[in-house]
Amino acid sequence: MMGLDAAPIAVLSAAVFCGLVFIRDRPLGALIAQIGSAVAAALVFASLIVEGPMLGRYPAWVSALGVALLAATVAGMGYHLYLGRFTSVWAARGVFAALFLVSAAVLGLVILSFI
């Protein structure tokens, strides 16, 4: 995948994470993140199984989209589940933004190596 192909996926993933973080209702935010995680995992699983184009794109692109969304939703879900343990909301956002970046890198290295 070329760098220009990865840019829209990265922007979409960051937008999903930011959207989840700015939801004030913690149970609703966690529920949306769980649903998003299930959809992202289904995208990754389908891209590993299906041969040929999916959603009008190559399976590597769909898998990269699924990995990016999985990282964003896992970090967003963690934010909503552990927000009460932080004294500052911005500290929690910073910690889970770092978790989002690390999980995107690790999931990308592990899962995308199968494609």
C-alpha positions in Angstrom: 0.0 0.0 0.0 1.4 3.4 -1.0 1.7 6.2 1.5 -1.0 8.2 -0.2 -3.4 5.3 0.1 -2.8 5.1 3.8 -3.5 8.8 4.5 -7.3 8.7 4.2 -7.4 5.6 6.4 -5.3 7.3 9.1 -7.4 10.4 9.0 -10.6 8.3 9.3 -9.2 6.4 12.2 -8.1 9.5 14.0 -11.6 11.1 13.4 -13.3 8.0 14.8 -11.1 8.1 17.9 -11.7 11.8 18.5 -15.4 11.3 18.0 -15.5 8.6 20.6 -13.4 10.6 23.1 -15.7 13.6 22.8 -18.9 11.7 23.6 -19.9 12.8 27.1 -22.2 9.8 27.9 -19.7 7.1 29.0 -22.0 4.0 28.6 -23.1 5.2 25.1 -19.6 5.9 24.1 -18.4 2.5 25.2 -21.4 0.8 23.4 -20.6 2.6 20.2 -16.9 1.6 20.5 -17.8 -2.0 21.1 -20.0 -2.0 18.0 -17.2 -0.4 16.0 -14.8 -3.0 17.3 -17.0 -5.8 16.1 -17.4 -4.1 12.6 -13.6 -3.6 12.4 -12.8 -7.2 13.4 -15.3 -8.4 10.8 -13.6 -6.3 8.1 -10.2 -7.7 9.1 -11.5 -11.3 9.2 -13.3 -10.9 5.8 -10.2 -9.4 4.2 -8.2 -12.4 5.3 -10.6 -14.9 3.8 -11.9 -13.3 0.7 -9.8 -13.5 -2.5 -10.1 -10.6 -4.9 -11.6 -7.2 -4.5 -13.8 -6.3 -1.6 -15.8 -3.1 -1.4 -14.2 -2.1 -4.6 -10.7 -2.2 -3.1 -8.0 -4.8 -2.7 -8.1 -6.9 0.5 -4.9 -5.2 1.9 -6.7 -1.9 1.8 -9.8 -3.3 3.6 -7.6 -5.0 6.2 -5.7 -1.7 6.8 -9.0 0.0 7.3 -10.2 -2.6 9.7 -6.9 -2.5 11.7 -7.1 1.3 11.9 -10.7 1.3 13.0 -10.0 -1.5 15.5 -7.2 0.5 17.1 -9.4 3.6 17.3 -12.4 1.8 18.8 -10.3 -0.2 21.3 -8.6 3.0 22.5 -12.0 4.9 22.6 -13.6 2.0 24.5 -10.7 2.0 27.0 -11.2 5.8 27.4 -14.8 5.4 28.3 -14.3 2.5 30.7 -11.3 4.0 32.6 -12.2 7.7 32.5 -13.2 7.7 36.2 -9.8 6.6 37.3 -8.1 9.9 36.0 -8.2 13.2 37.9 -8.2 15.2 34.7 -10.1 14.5 31.5 -7.3 15.9 29.4 -4.8 13.5 31.0 -7.1 10.6 30.2 -7.4 11.8 26.6 -3.6 12.1 26.3 -3.0 8.6 27.7 -5.6 7.0 25.5 -4.3 9.0 22.4 -0.9 7.4 23.1 -2.6 4.0 23.5 -4.4 4.6 20.2 -1.1 5.3 18.4 0.7 2.3 20.0 -2.2 -0.1 19.3 -2.4 1.0 15.7 1.3 0.3 15.2 1.2 -3.0 17.0 -2.0 -4.2 15.3 -0.7 -3.0 11.9 2.6 -4.9 12.3 0.9 -8.1 13.5 -2.3 -8.3 11.4 -1.1 -6.7 8.2 1.8 -9.1 8.0 -0.7 -11.9 7.2 -1.9 -10.1 4.0 
